[in-house]
Amino acid sequence: MTRSNLNRTVVRSCAILALGFSLTACAATFRNHGYIPPQEDLDLLAVGIDTRASVEESVGSPSAGGVLEGGDYFYVFSRVRTFGFKKPTVVERQVLAISFDEAGVVKNIERFGLEDGRVVPLARRVTSSGVTNKTFLRQLLGNLGRFSPGAL
């Protein structure tokens, strides 16, 4: 094998290897967050019979509870796909809501998916600082001559 053929083979091998690495870098990655109890465990729960303690014993403690003490139980599961440099997107979301009555007995068991969700717009409230085009140092030094003896 001549030197030029060897160089050509090495260059081709490096190019194929670089192409292989670049293609694997574009593969989607998935992250799972949260926990939803399996259907077999949920089938063991009886509406009107089970209590908060028996629910926690059967299916585990919830991901989130209701706002008030003694609120409902929420189990949340999300699957997020990240593809290259794109923004991560939620491809699957499940919410299991177990509601209780005033006595702490299971009143209802509901399952919601991503297709049942609604986008809730968040209002961004920003209070203006009243500072215009002044750096921190300029503000600090600007207050040096504004002290009066009566303020001390």
Buried (B, 14 or more C-beta within 10 A) or exposed (E): EEEEEEEEEEEEEEEEEEEEEEEEEEEEEEEEEBBBBEEEEBEEBEEEEBEBEBBEEBBEEBBBBBEEEEEBBBBBBBBBBEEEEEEEEEEEBBBBBBBBEEEEBBBEBEEBEEEEEEEEEEEEEEEEEEEEEEEEEEEEEEEEEEEEEEEE
